[in-house]
Amino acid sequence: MKKILSVTLCILMLGMLAAGCGSKAKETEQKDVFNVAFCAIYPFDQAVWLSNMVETLTKYNEEHDDVNIKMVEVSETSQYEPKIRALAEQGIYDLIMTQFSGHVEATIAVAKDYPDIQFFSYDGMINNVAEYPNITEGQGGDRLVNGFLSGACAAYMTQTNKVCFIGGKEIESIQKQAAGWQQGVKYVNPDIEDKYVIADTFADTTITRELAANLYAQGFDVIGFSASGASAGVVQAAAEAEGAKYAIAFETHFDEISNGKEIAAALTYADKMMVQVIEKAKEGKLEMSVQKMYGYAEGVNDFVYCNDVVPQDVRDKVQVLLDKILAGEIVVEFVLD
């Protein structure tokens, strides 16, 4: 009887030890996972670039067992801080990523209370970021250079010597694109009439469509545009315009609906920036308290052509300009006329 009890006791003890080891192994495994929360300031389907970002992060999450990414829509102003704080309160996230200036105040407030969590602000424009030891900012794409190349391309392509840049809102990121655009146009031909227009919307395609249609009717034959989801309206106007009326996109492009009128796009692969940030944070190499530009050198920007409308000699000229910018021979400044 004692022998049976002893054997039973041993089995129970072994079982307890095995369970303990399993629990410890599981705990260790959990600690090895780098947990990331990504807060989107818009609904995921509101903009093409955001949909692309979500798709890339989802794929990255599936392919990396050592990373777990939770994606949350934090799009209502009243919920900015409550939702970001709720993520921090869970105590599992190593990195919390927020977007644009709208999230900045909430990000700073939560980061102060959770100093052990790294916070990444995507284009938050935090001028005093050096004051925050656990916040860093990444500027998604070199908007000045994107603007310069687009403006130069427009100046090379215009037949009427009238070009225009349409921005969605009068905010710093749009202003940088417009400033670059203006300098690119002037670099090629200072005599070109260059117009800068704000549509005052990032969502209403009817507004941007009518605005662009009116500009084309006035003789502006190349329009650059950056208006998030409302950008599609400009492309629709270009597609419907008769003759050589063209559009140049920023951030993403809409070539599939442009009827050949979108001739180029200054692309920003913000999803690549986010992956680079996660990789650096995971390795403990993400520098805090700084603003970092993720541009052409990091593979986050690219200037592409959508069809054969832009001749090779113009493409070569634009490439020369990019090479000079990267070499420091041309400096694009944040100066807006």
C-alpha positions as CSV (number, residue, x, y, z in Angstrom):
1,M,0.0,0.0,0.0
2,K,2.8,2.4,0.9
3,K,4.6,1.4,-2.3
4,I,1.5,2.3,-4.3
5,L,1.1,5.6,-2.4
6,S,4.8,6.4,-2.9
7,V,4.5,5.8,-6.7
8,T,1.4,7.9,-6.8
9,L,3.0,10.7,-4.9
10,C,6.1,10.6,-7.2
11,I,3.8,10.8,-10.2
12,L,2.0,13.8,-8.7
13,M,5.3,15.5,-7.8
14,L,6.6,14.9,-11.3
15,G,3.4,16.2,-12.8
16,M,3.6,19.3,-10.6
17,L,7.3,19.8,-11.6
18,A,6.4,19.4,-15.3
19,A,3.6,21.8,-15.0
20,G,5.8,24.3,-13.2
21,C,8.5,23.9,-15.9
22,G,5.8,24.3,-18.6
23,S,4.5,27.4,-16.9
24,K,8.0,28.8,-16.6
25,A,8.7,28.0,-20.3
26,K,5.5,29.7,-21.3
27,E,6.3,32.7,-19.2
28,T,9.7,32.9,-20.7
29,E,8.2,32.5,-24.2
30,Q,5.8,35.4,-23.5
31,K,8.7,37.6,-22.3
32,D,10.5,37.0,-25.6
33,V,7.6,38.4,-27.5
34,F,7.9,42.1,-28.3
35,N,4.4,43.5,-28.0
36,V,3.4,46.5,-30.1
37,A,0.2,48.6,-30.2
38,F,-0.5,50.6,-33.3
39,C,-3.1,53.4,-32.9
40,A,-4.5,54.6,-36.2
41,I,-6.0,58.2,-36.1
42,Y,-8.3,57.4,-39.0
43,P,-10.6,54.4,-39.7
44,F,-8.4,51.7,-41.4
45,D,-10.3,51.9,-44.7
46,Q,-10.4,55.8,-45.0
47,A,-7.1,56.1,-46.9
48,V,-5.2,53.9,-49.3
49,W,-1.9,54.5,-47.5
50,L,-3.4,53.5,-44.2
51,S,-4.9,50.3,-45.6
52,N,-1.5,49.5,-47.1
53,M,0.1,50.1,-43.7
54,V,-2.4,47.8,-41.9
55,E,-1.8,45.1,-44.6
56,T,2.0,45.3,-44.2
57,L,1.9,45.2,-40.4
58,T,-0.6,42.3,-40.4
59,K,1.7,40.4,-42.7
60,Y,4.8,41.2,-40.6
61,N,3.0,40.1,-37.5
62,E,2.1,36.8,-39.1
63,E,5.6,36.2,-40.3
64,H,7.4,37.0,-37.0
65,D,6.8,34.8,-33.9
66,D,8.7,37.2,-31.7
67,V,6.4,40.1,-32.4
68,N,2.8,40.6,-31.5
69,I,1.1,43.7,-33.0
70,K,-2.3,44.9,-32.0
71,M,-4.0,47.5,-34.3
72,V,-6.6,49.9,-32.9
73,E,-8.6,52.7,-34.5
74,V,-8.2,55.7,-32.3
75,S,-10.1,58.1,-34.5
76,E,-12.5,60.0,-32.2
77,T,-11.0,63.0,-30.5
78,S,-12.7,62.3,-27.2
79,Q,-11.2,58.8,-27.1
80,Y,-7.5,59.7,-28.0
81,E,-6.2,59.6,-24.4
82,P,-8.6,57.1,-23.0
83,K,-7.8,54.5,-25.6
84,I,-4.0,55.1,-25.6
85,R,-4.0,55.0,-21.8
86,A,-6.1,51.8,-21.8
87,L,-3.4,50.1,-23.9
88,A,-0.6,51.3,-21.5
89,E,-2.6,50.2,-18.5
90,Q,-2.6,46.6,-19.8
91,G,1.1,46.4,-18.9
92,I,2.1,44.2,-21.8
93,Y,3.1,46.6,-24.6
94,D,6.8,47.4,-25.1
95,L,6.0,50.0,-27.9
96,I,2.9,52.1,-28.5
97,M,2.7,53.8,-31.9
98,T,0.5,56.8,-32.4
99,Q,-0.2,59.1,-35.4
100,F,0.0,62.7,-36.4
101,S,-0.4,65.9,-34.3
102,G,-3.9,64.9,-33.1
103,H,-2.5,62.1,-31.0
104,V,0.4,64.1,-29.6
105,E,-1.2,65.6,-26.5
106,A,-2.6,62.2,-25.4
107,T,0.7,60.4,-26.2
108,I,2.7,62.8,-24.1
109,A,0.2,62.6,-21.2
110,V,0.3,58.7,-21.2
111,A,4.0,58.5,-21.8
112,K,4.7,60.5,-18.6
113,D,2.8,58.0,-16.5
114,Y,4.4,55.0,-18.2
115,P,8.1,55.7,-18.4
116,D,9.0,52.0,-19.1
117,I,7.0,51.9,-22.4
118,Q,8.5,53.3,-25.6
119,F,6.2,55.6,-27.5
120,F,6.6,56.4,-31.2
121,S,4.8,59.3,-32.8
122,Y,4.3,59.1,-36.5
123,D,4.5,62.6,-37.9
124,G,3.4,64.2,-34.6
125,M,5.5,67.3,-35.3
126,I,6.6,67.4,-31.6
127,N,9.0,70.4,-31.5
128,N,10.1,69.7,-28.0
129,V,10.4,65.9,-28.3
130,A,13.9,66.2,-26.6
131,E,12.1,66.8,-23.3
132,Y,10.5,63.3,-23.3
133,P,12.8,60.4,-22.5
134,N,10.5,57.7,-23.7
135,I,9.0,59.3,-26.8
136,T,10.5,59.5,-30.3
137,E,9.1,60.8,-33.6
138,G,9.5,59.5,-37.1
139,Q,8.6,61.7,-40.0
140,G,7.2,59.4,-42.6
141,G,8.8,60.5,-45.8
142,D,10.8,63.5,-46.9
143,R,7.9,65.8,-48.0
144,L,10.2,68.6,-49.0
145,V,12.1,66.4,-51.4
146,N,8.9,64.7,-52.7
147,G,7.5,68.2,-53.3
148,F,10.6,69.4,-55.1
149,L,10.7,66.4,-57.5
150,S,7.0,66.7,-58.2
151,G,7.2,70.4,-58.8
152,A,10.2,69.9,-61.1
153,C,8.4,67.2,-63.1
154,A,5.3,69.4,-63.4
155,A,7.5,72.3,-64.7
156,Y,9.1,70.0,-67.3
157,M,5.7,68.7,-68.4
158,T,3.5,71.7,-68.5
159,Q,2.5,73.0,-71.9
160,T,0.6,76.1,-70.6
161,N,3.2,77.2,-68.1
162,K,0.5,77.0,-65.4
163,V,0.7,74.4,-62.6
164,C,-1.0,74.0,-59.3
165,F,-0.6,72.1,-56.0
166,I,-3.7,71.2,-54.0
167,G,-3.4,70.4,-50.3
168,G,-6.1,68.8,-48.1
169,K,-5.6,71.0,-45.0
170,E,-3.3,73.8,-44.1
171,I,-1.1,71.7,-41.8
172,E,2.7,71.4,-41.6
173,S,3.0,68.2,-43.6
174,I,1.0,69.7,-46.5
175,Q,2.9,72.9,-46.3
176,K,6.2,71.1,-46.6
177,Q,5.0,69.3,-49.7
178,A,3.9,72.7,-51.2
179,A,7.1,74.4,-50.2
180,G,9.1,71.7,-52.0
181,W,6.8,71.8,-55.0
182,Q,7.2,75.6,-55.3
183,Q,11.0,75.3,-55.2
184,G,11.1,72.5,-57.7
185,V,8.9,74.5,-60.2
186,K,11.1,77.6,-59.8
187,Y,14.3,75.6,-60.1
188,V,13.2,74.4,-63.6
189,N,11.5,77.6,-64.7
190,P,10.9,80.6,-62.5
191,D,8.5,82.1,-65.1
192,I,5.8,79.4,-64.6
193,E,2.6,80.5,-63.0
194,D,2.3,78.3,-59.8
195,K,-0.8,78.2,-57.7
196,Y,-1.2,76.8,-54.2
197,V,-4.8,75.8,-53.1
198,I,-6.2,74.3,-49.9
199,A,-9.3,72.1,-50.4
200,D,-9.9,72.1,-46.6
201,T,-10.9,68.4,-46.6
202,F,-9.2,65.1,-46.4
203,A,-12.3,63.1,-47.1
204,D,-14.7,64.9,-49.5
205,T,-13.9,63.8,-53.1
206,T,-16.7,66.0,-54.4
207,I,-14.9,69.2,-53.3
208,T,-11.5,68.2,-54.7
209,R,-13.0,66.9,-57.9
210,E,-14.8,70.3,-58.6
211,L,-11.8,72.3,-57.5
212,A,-9.4,70.4,-59.8
213,A,-12.0,70.5,-62.7
214,N,-12.1,74.3,-62.3
215,L,-8.4,74.6,-62.3
216,Y,-8.0,72.5,-65.4
217,A,-10.6,74.7,-67.1
218,Q,-8.5,77.8,-66.2
219,G,-5.5,76.3,-68.1
220,F,-3.6,74.7,-65.2
221,D,-2.5,71.6,-67.0
222,V,-0.5,69.8,-64.3
223,I,-1.8,69.5,-60.7
224,G,0.0,68.0,-57.8
225,F,-2.2,66.9,-54.9
226,S,-2.0,65.6,-51.3
227,A,-5.4,65.3,-49.7
228,S,-5.5,61.8,-48.2
229,G,-8.8,60.1,-49.1
230,A,-10.0,63.2,-50.9
231,S,-7.1,62.9,-53.4
232,A,-9.2,60.6,-55.5
233,G,-11.4,63.5,-56.5
234,V,-8.4,65.2,-58.2
235,V,-7.7,62.0,-60.1
236,Q,-11.3,61.8,-61.3
237,A,-11.2,65.4,-62.5
238,A,-8.0,64.6,-64.4
239,A,-9.5,61.5,-66.0
240,E,-12.5,63.4,-67.1
241,A,-10.6,66.5,-68.5
242,E,-10.0,66.7,-72.2
243,G,-6.6,66.9,-73.7
244,A,-3.2,67.0,-71.9
245,K,-4.4,67.6,-68.4
246,Y,-2.3,65.7,-65.9
247,A,-2.0,64.9,-62.1
248,I,0.9,64.1,-59.9
249,A,0.1,62.2,-56.7
250,F,1.7,62.3,-53.2
251,E,2.1,59.6,-50.6
252,T,0.2,56.9,-52.7
253,H,-1.2,56.8,-56.2
254,F,-4.5,56.2,-58.0
255,D,-3.2,55.2,-61.4
256,E,-6.0,52.5,-61.8
257,I,-8.7,55.2,-61.9
258,S,-6.8,58.0,-63.7
259,N,-7.4,57.0,-67.3
260,G,-3.7,57.6,-68.0
261,K,-3.8,61.1,-66.6
262,E,-1.8,60.4,-63.4
263,I,1.7,60.7,-64.8
264,A,3.8,60.3,-61.7
265,A,3.7,59.8,-58.0
266,A,5.9,60.9,-55.1
267,L,5.3,57.8,-53.0
268,T,5.8,57.4,-49.3
269,Y,5.9,53.8,-48.0
270,A,5.0,54.7,-44.4
271,D,4.5,51.0,-43.7
272,K,8.2,50.4,-44.3
273,M,9.0,53.1,-41.8
274,M,6.8,51.4,-39.2
275,V,8.5,48.1,-39.7
276,Q,11.9,49.7,-39.4
277,V,10.8,51.3,-36.1
278,I,9.5,48.1,-34.7
279,E,12.8,46.3,-35.7
280,K,14.9,48.9,-34.0
281,A,12.7,49.0,-30.9
282,K,12.8,45.2,-30.6
283,E,16.6,45.3,-30.8
284,G,16.8,48.1,-28.2
285,K,18.2,50.5,-30.8
286,L,15.3,52.9,-31.2
287,E,16.7,56.3,-30.1
288,M,14.4,58.3,-27.9
289,S,13.8,62.0,-27.6
290,V,14.6,62.7,-31.3
291,Q,12.9,63.4,-34.6
292,K,14.1,61.2,-37.4
293,M,13.4,61.6,-41.1
294,Y,12.7,58.3,-42.9
295,G,13.2,59.3,-46.6
296,Y,14.8,58.2,-49.8
297,A,18.0,56.9,-48.1
298,E,15.8,54.6,-45.9
299,G,13.8,53.4,-48.9
300,V,10.6,55.0,-47.5
301,N,10.3,57.4,-50.5
302,D,10.3,56.8,-54.2
303,F,9.4,58.9,-57.3
304,V,7.7,56.7,-59.9
305,Y,6.1,57.1,-63.3
306,C,2.7,55.6,-63.9
307,N,2.7,55.4,-67.7
308,D,4.7,56.5,-70.8
309,V,3.4,60.1,-70.9
310,V,6.6,61.4,-69.2
311,P,9.4,61.1,-71.7
312,Q,12.8,59.5,-70.8
313,D,14.7,62.8,-71.0
314,V,12.4,64.3,-68.3
315,R,12.8,61.2,-66.1
316,D,16.6,61.5,-66.5
317,K,16.4,65.2,-65.5
318,V,14.4,64.5,-62.4
319,Q,16.8,61.7,-61.4
320,V,19.7,64.1,-61.7
321,L,17.9,66.5,-59.3
322,L,17.3,63.7,-56.8
323,D,21.0,62.7,-57.0
324,K,22.0,66.3,-56.4
325,I,19.7,66.5,-53.4
326,L,21.1,63.3,-51.9
327,A,24.6,64.6,-52.5
328,G,23.8,67.9,-50.7
329,E,24.2,69.9,-53.9
330,I,20.6,71.1,-53.8
331,V,19.0,72.0,-50.4
332,V,15.2,72.1,-50.2
333,E,14.1,74.4,-47.5
334,F,10.8,74.8,-45.6
335,V,10.0,78.2,-47.1
336,L,6.5,78.6,-48.4
337,D,5.5,81.5,-50.7
